[in-house]
Amino acid sequence: MKKYIFALLSAATFMTSGCDSILERPELTKPLDETYGKTDNEYRLYVNEAYPVYFVGYNNSWGSAYAPLRGYNFSDDNASSGKQTSFENTVPTSRGSYNTSDLANSWISQYAAGNWNFAWVRKWNIMIDKLEKYKSALEEETYNHWMGVARFFRGFEYCRLVETFGDVPYYGKSISDADTDEMYKDRTPRNEVMEHVYNDFDFALNNIRENDGTQYLNRFIAAGFVSRLMLFEGTWQKYHKNDTELAKKYLTMAKEAGDKVLGNSQWQISGDFKSLFGSTDLSGNKEVLMYRHYDAGVNVTHCVASYSNGTESQGGATLALAKSFICNDGKVYKKSTVAGADELDVKNMAKTRDPRFEATFWDEPRIQAGTLLYSWKFIDRVGPTYFGKTYPPQYKSITNTNDYPVMRLAEVMLNWLEAKAELALMGGDPIIQDDIEKTINQIRKRPLDETAIKKGLQQTAPMMLSDITADFDPDRDKGNLVAGDYEVDPLIWEIRRERRMEFVYEHSRLLDLKRWKKLHYMNNKTYPDTMLGLWVNLAEELPNYLEEDNIGITTVAVPDGNGYKYIVYDGTNADEMTGFYVPEAAEARDDFSDRSYLAPVGEAQINEYNAKGYKLTQTVLW
């Protein structure tokens, strides 16, 4: 029964609000009345509605906010037919919401984030106020645990806001509707906000229970998320602000949070990669710290597997992403000794790359993907076998029931390793081979499933620290393509590669580019591989793309010096139509600048402040 807790929480109806001011109170229910806050269970009930909001998994029904593949699809890993989605270039009319139930309506893919919304901050401040009010009625352990939970979620919420908007108003306590000076105060500097977040996380990591029951937030799950969130802030401070001291502070917390998880033997890399995302029951997977369970019986289902079944269309993964996958001998393709390593068609890459490639992508060109490189990461092995037949409910529409690993050991490992490697570059303890052994090499030893073994796939060779020299990868970012850019350290480059392979279409890529100050990787003109698919012989593999209707449309790109020569089908050159596939009518996204790192607030929010006699400062550069 315990595995169903998350599903039941997800099925609960969220409290809504009809309020119209920035920090209006959610509609009162029993847990918020005057007598609430004296028992452990009352706090548990109050927190329950947060689980589907912060631990979103595949979302629910048609929802795509914070969901893999459907929500996290704006980065250099994804391309589409037509003009590529551009970054925001004008201030929106409105970018605000006022309640805790707008998850499905507030997603902004260009920022991998939600709206300017402080309803959840208010929720956690109300809980903190209640805990203080009834502290004498609670056992010390109960008080400390729930205070840790409230402060963890408040810190989590502020991390989301800061990652999206930079400076934001900070509220450390609930305020009354009459306190307009507080309600309409201007932005608090980012560093001040994050100091409060740091203190919240510090308290949480020392006071949340180590075990509060299956599928409930505990100290180790919190530590996993803190490792993620503090890694973001630490690297942001380094690469955007050049603030070494603050970078060290947040990266140290990320590393220490990771230590809590890595030092506990109850988690280990145990199952195959495919089962992490296709299983209908992750309760026995030792890699998973927390998962979102789906159950048609309580009407908690999703649609992400449907968009991985081979029939539904996708944008498509890019050549840039595919090239980043390491070969199974542990070397980059330009230096690999694996036979066929430099043949960049999908069938060959599935055989020669790290096995995560085959577990992530269909191993033949698929016309359902804009680039022909189709992701089947978020479905089990059985679902795609129904292609051309009638899909059972779990593989179609909004009735998918595979679980999602909300926090898993591999992420904590990579967060920890990156934090330590960054600290080493700032004078901290150096990375040693043992650090690689207990992180990257453990991930590379992940078991292969029966299908992968039958296909002849092999585990990737372990990384040897001594091999990671300046010339390990000829394509390492030297910082010489964009003015003001920086060269990426060889080890940091390889850690970033490992993240990219591990987290395809998950939460990570766009946020990683933002924190590393590498958003320019999404410039299709500077990086043309971000708008190409893999190598394809159209005459042999997709001859229907060389019919009369495709004249002037079907295009491939072939290497030509340092760039590409584009060959367009003209009705007579079928024999020439072999090369990297160009999505139909592909056009580079609009130019963008550094202001795209942060989102503007809406005109309506600024005007609302003005109407009350206050000023809300617009986001920097906007």
N, C-alpha and C positions, 0 to 999 in steps of 0.2 A: 504493500500500500504506500510505503514511503516515497517510492519513485514517482507517484502521481501528485505529490504535493505541489510541485511547480505548475503542473497542468491545471490543477484546481485553482491555484492562485491566478493563473492566466485567465481562467474563465470568469473570475469575479468581475462584477461591473465596477468601473472606475467612478469615483466621485467626480461630479462636474460642477461647473460654476457659471452663473450668468452675469458675473461681475464685469465691470468695465474700467477698472483702474489697474495700474501697474502691478500692485501687490495685493489684490483682493483675496480675501479668505475663501478657500473652497467651501462648498456647501457643507453645513454641519451634519454629522451623523453621530450615532451613539459614541464611537470612540473619541469624539472631540467635545463631548459635553463636559460640564463643570466637574463631574465626579470621576472622569476618566484619568487613569495614570497611576493606579495604586497596585496593579498586579502585572506579573510577567506576561500573562496571556493578552492583556489589553494592549501592551506595546507591540506584541507580535502581530495582532490583528491590524494595528495601525500601520505597521511597516509592510504588510503583505502586498498591498497594491503597488508597491514600488518594484517588485521583482520583474514583471514583464516590461518595465520602463528602462531599468538599468541593465537587466540581463535579458536582452531582447531576443537573442537566438535568431530563428528564421522569421521573427515577427508572427503575425497571425492573419489568417484569411489571405486577402490580397495585399496586405500591408508590406511595404518595402523599407520603411524607415529603419535605419541601423541594421538592415538584413544583408547577408552576403549575397553576392551576384546581382540581386535586384536593387539594392540600395547602394552598396559600395561598388559602383561601376564607373566612377569618374576618376581616371588616373592615366598614367602612361602605359598601363597594362591592358587597356581596352580601347578599341576603335570600332567604328561603325561605318555603314554606307552613308553617303552624303557628307555634308559638312559636319566636322567634329564638334561636339558640344563645347561651347565657349565658356570662359569664366564670366562671372557677372561683370557688367561694365556700366551700370547705372544704379543709382540709389533706388531701392524699391519703394513703392508707395507705402507699404506697411511690412513690418517684420516683427510683430509682437503677438503674443497670446497670453491669456490671463488665467488659465486653469491647468489642472494636472492631467487632462485627458486628450491632449491634442497631438499625441505622438504621431499618429498616422497622417496628420495634416501639416506638420511643421518641418518636414525633411527638406534640407537644402543640399543637393548632391554635390554642388561645387565646393562645399565646405565640409562635407561628411558630418553634418551637424543639424541642430534644430534651431528654433526661434529664440528671440529675445524674450525670455519667459522666466519669471522669478517665483512662480507658484510653488515649485518644488523646494526652492530655498525656504520659502515661508513654511512649508509643511515640516521641514526638518527643524526649523527654529521653534515652531510650536511644540514639537516633541521635546526638544531640549528644555524649553521653559517648563513643560509639565514635569519632566524629570527633576528639575530643580525644586519645583513647588512641592512635590511629594517625596522628596529624597528621604525624609525621616521615616516614611511608611514602607520603604523598600529595603531589602537586604543590600548590603554594600556591593556584593557581586552582581546582583540584578541591576542595580543602578549603573554600575560601571559598564556592564555589557551593553545595555540599551543606549547609554550615552555614547559609547563607542560606535554603535550601529548608526545612530543619528548623525554623529560627526563624520563618519565615513561617507554616508550618503550626501551630506552637505558638501563635503570636500569634492566628491565625485561630480556633483552638479556644478560646482564652481569651476572645476577643471573643464567641463564641457563648454561652459560659457566663455571662459578665458581663452581656450583654444580657438574659439570661433570669433570672438569680438575683441580680444585683448583686454583693455581696461573695462571694468564693469562695476556698477555700484555694489558695495559689499554691505550685507546685512548680517550681523552676528546675533541678532535676536529678532523675535517677531515684533511687529510694530502695529499700532492701532491705525484705523482709517483716518483718524483725526490728525495724525502726525504727518502733515504734508511735507514738512521740511525733510524728513527721512524718506518718505515715500517717493519724493521727486528729487532726491539728491543726485548730483552728477556722478560721473564715473570715478571709481577708486583706482589708483594706479595699480597696474598688474602686479608689481612686486609686493605691494601691501596685501592684495587679495591672496596671492600665493603663499605669503607668510602665514596667513590664517589657515589656509588649506594644509600647509605643512604641519601646523600644530594639531589640526583635526586628525590628520592621518597618524601622527605620532601617538595621539591618545588612543585611536582606534586599534592600532597594531599592538598596543600593550594591554587592552582591556576587553576587546571582543572575545567571546568564548572560543576556545579551541574547537569545541564541538557543541553545536546547538541543535543537533538532529540532522538527519539526511536531507540534503537539498535546501538547508537554511544557511544564510550567511554565517561564516565563522572566520576566525582569525586568518586562516590560511587562504581562503578565497579572497578576503579583503587584501591580503598581502599580494596576491597575484595581480589584482587591479591596481594597487598602489605602485607596483613595479612598472606597470604600463604607463600610468599617468605621470609619475615622477620622472620616468625616462623622457617623456615628451617635454616636460618643463625644463629638465636639465640640459637637454640638447638644444632646445629653443634659446635658453640663456647663453649657451656657448656660441651658437652659429648666428643668431640674430642680434644679440646684445653684447657679445664679446665680454660677458661678465663671468670670469672664471670662478669667483667665489660662490656666486649663486648656482652656477652650473655644478660645482662640486657638491654643494649642499643637497640639491635635488637628486643628483645622480647617486650620491651616497645613500639616500633614502631608498631609491630604486633598487640598489644592490642589496641593502640590508633587508628590504622586503622580500626580495628573491631568496636571500639566505634562509628565511623562515620556511619557505616551501622546499627548496632544494635540500635542506637539512632534515627533512621528514621523509622517512622511508616508505610511507604508505602510498606514495605516488611514484610511478615509474613508467617509462615508455614500454608499452607491452603489446598493444594491438596494432593492426595494419592501418595505414593512412586512410584507406577507403572507408573502413568501418567507423572512423571518427565522425563521418558526416552522413553516412547512409544507414546507420543502425537505428532501429526503432526502440532500442533499450541500451542506453549508455551506462546503466547503473553498475555494471561490472567492469567497466573500462578503467584500469588503474592510472591512465594518463589524465583522466578528466577530474578536475577539482569541482566543477559545477557544470551542469548541463540543463538545457530547457527540454522538458519532456512534452511530447505531443500525443494526444489521445482523442480519437474521433468520438469516443463514448461520452466525453464531456465537451465536445464541440470546440476543441483546441487543435486546429490544424493550420497548415500553411501552404504556400504555392511554390516554394523555391525548387523543390525536386521536380515539379512539372516543367520548370524552365531549364532543367538539366536532362530531360528525357529523350532528347534527340529530335523531337517534333517541334517543340516551341522554339521560337527564334531568340537569338542573343545578338549583342553587338559583335563580340569576338575578341579573342586575345591577340596581342600584337607580337610582331617579330621581335621587338625590343624585349618583351617579357620572355619569350621562348629562348632567345640567345643567352639570357642570364642564367639558365639552368646549367648546372655543372654536369659534366659527363660522369659516368659511373666509375671511372678511374680516379675521380677526385680532381680532375683538371678542367680548365676552360676549353671550349671546343677548338680554339686555335692552337692549343698545345697538347691536346689529348692524343694518346696512341690507340684509342679505341677505334676499331675499323668503322669507317663511315661517319666519324664524329663531325666532319665538316659538311655532311649532306643534310641540309636543313629542311627536308620534307617531314611531315608529321609522322609517318610510319617509321622512318629511320630514327627520328628523335625520340620516339617512345621507347625504342629498343636501347638506345645508347646513353640516355640521360639518367640522372637521378630518378628512381622509380616514382617519385612524387609527380613527375611529368605525366606519366601514363595514368596515374590515379586521378589526375586533374583534367586531362584532355582526352577527348575521343581520338582514337588513333588512326583516323582517316579524315580527309577533308569533308566538312559538312556544310551544305548550302544554307543551313539554318543559322549559321554564324556569319556575321558581316565580313569577317576576315577568313572564313572557312575553318578557323581553329576554335572548336566548340568545347566548352567546359562541361564535364559531367562529374564534377567534384562532389556536388551536393545531392547525390543519389546513390543507391547501392548498385551492385553489379547486375541485379535482376531487372530493374526498371527499364534500362535501354533495350533489353531483348524484346520488349513489346513494340518496338518501332514498327509501324506499318500494321499493327494489330490494335485491339481494344485494350487500353490501359486500365488496370485495376485502380480503384479510388486512390490508393496511396501514391500513385505516380501521375495523377492528372488533376487539373483544376486546382481548387483550394482545399483539397482533402488529403494532402501529404501528411504523414505522421512520423517521419524520421526525426530523431533527436538532434540537438545542436550542442556542441561543446562550448559553453559560454566562456569557460576559462580552463585552459589545459596546460600541462606541465611544459610542453615544448615552448609555449610562449614565454613562460616565466624563465626558462633556461636562456632564451635568446635575449630577453629584456635584461637579465642579470649579466650576461656576457657582454652585451654592448655597453651597459653602464660601467662595468669594470674596465673595459678597454678604453672608454673615453676618460675615465679617471686616471688610467695609466698614462695617457698622453698629457695629463695635467700634473704629473708628479706622483701619482698613486702607485700602489703595488703593481708590478708588471704582470701581464698575462703569461701564464706558463702552460705547458702542454696539458697538465692535469685539468686546467679550466676548460680546455677544448674537449678533453675526454668526457667530462661530465655534462657537457652541453651539446655542441654540434655533433660530436661523434656518437653520443647516445641517440640522438635523433636519426642519424644516418643508419643506425643499427635497427631501426624500427622494422618489425617482421613484415614480410611480404605475404599477401594473401595467395590462395591457391591459383587464382587466375593469372596473377602477375608471374608466379613461378612457371606456370605452363607456357607463358609467352616468352620465357627466357630472360626475364628481367633480373638484375642483380642489385644487391645493396651497394650504395656508393662507398668507395674507399674512404677511410678515415682522413680527416684533415690533420696534417702535420704542421705544427707551428713554424718549424724551420723552413718549410717550403714557401711560406707566404712572404715573399720578397717583393721588391718594387716592380719586378718584371713578371710576376706570377700571372697577371692578366694584362695583355697588351691593350685591352680596351678600358682599363681602369680610368676613372674620371680624374684627369690631371688638372682640371679647373681652368682649361685654356680655351674653351669654346664660348664662354659668356663673360663679359667684362665684370670684374669684381668678384668672380667666383673663387673657390678654393679647391686645392687638390685633396682628394680623399686618401687618408692613410691606407696602406695595403690591407692590414688586418680589419680595419673598420669596413673597408670595401667588401671583404668576404663575409663579414657578419651581416652586412646589409643584403648581400646576395642570398644568404641563408634565410633571412626574413622573407625576402621576395618569393622564394620557392615555397616556403611553408605556408604563407598567408594569402595566396592568390584569391582575390575577390572577397577576402574577409575584411576586417575593420582597418587594416593597417596601412595600405600603400599611400593613399593621398595624405594621411596624417604624417606618415614618415617623411614624405617629400617636403611637407610644410616645416616640420621641426628641423630637418637637415638643411633647410634653405636651399632646396634643389627643385623648386616648383618649375623651373625652366626646362626640366626634362620633358614637360608636357608640350613644349613648343614643337609642333609637327614639322616646321620648316627647318629648325636646327637639328632635330632628331627625327629624320624621316622614317626610321624603323617603328616609330609609334603610330604609323598610319599604314602599315603593311601587314600581310599575313605571311605564312610560311611558303616555302618553295613548292610549286605545283606544276605538273605537266598536264595542262588542260586538255590536250588532245586525247590523252590516255585516261585521265582520272575524271574529268568533267566535260566530256565532248558536247553536252548540251549547252555549255557556255560559249560554244563556237558556232552557233547557228545564226541565221540571217538577222534575227531580232537583236542579236548582241553586237552587231557591227557598230563600231564607234563607242562601245560601252566597256566590254571586257578588256581589262588591262593587266599587264604584269610588269614588274620592275626587275631589271637585271643589273648587277654591279657594273659600274663604269667609272674606273678610276676611284676617286674618293666619294662618289655619289652613285646615282642610279640613272639608267636609261629606261624610259617608260615606253612600252610597246603596246599599242592599241590595236585590237582586232579590226581588220579592214575587210574581212571576207575572203582574203587570199593568202593570209599569212599564218594559218593554223600551226604550221611547223615551228614557227617562232614563238608561239604562246606558251613558253616554259619560263618560269621565273617566280619571284615573290609576288603573291597575289595582292592586287590593289582593290580594296573594297569599292563597290560600284559608286561612281560619281564622288569619290572621296575628295574632300577639300579640307585644307588645314583650318584649325580653329583660329579665331581672331587673336591678334596680338594681345598680350596682357603684360602687366607690370607687377611690381612688388606689392601693390595694394591688394592683390588677390590673396595674399596670405591671411587676411582678416576680412570679416564681413562688415558691411555698413549696417547701421540701424535704419529703420524705415522713416520716411518723412512723417508718417502719422505719429510715431513715438516722439519725435522731436517736437512736433506741433502740440502734442498733448502736454508736454512739459511747458511749452510756451504759454499755452492757454491757462495754465495754473500759476504763471509768473516765475517759472523756473527754466533752467537751461540744461539740455542734454547735449553734450558734445558729440559730434559725429566721429566715427572711427578714423584713426589716423590715415592720411592719404586719400580719404574719401571726401 
